Amino acid sequence: NDEPTRLLAKEDVDELTRRYIAAFDARDPDALAALLHEEAVTTIVGSAVEHGRAMARSSSLADWAQEPLDQWARAGVLEGRDVLFVLAREGPDRQPGLYSIIELDAADSAVTAQRIFFFTPELLEHTAGLLGVPVLTHGYSYDGWATAASG
């Protein structure tokens, strides 16, 4: 696809995605879960698949709510695909870096599937390069939060 990788202006983002970003930026796992369809599929690419809103809330959303790094989401386009770029900062004097990428599928005003690219260091490095930002990679599997942002 010839569409460039970039961040989107808020006015170019649909209502469901704006609500997802607001819940994400508020670090509110209950609000995020409420946006998921009851049978939504959450895929942590290369790691796990969660079937249903309840499983996502008790698993990946619960884990995410405990992550220590300051994070926020921004809507964007990655090589023609609508995504959310998750940025994080390792400390107050550090420049924000790309932390993960989330791709959403939606129908009837609910998220029906979300693919979270977290344990995908090559994709994160490639995308950070396209965006011109640093990258925070996590390897290919979870090793504990003390080492999770060691990129």
Disulfide bonds with the S-S distance in Angstrom:
none
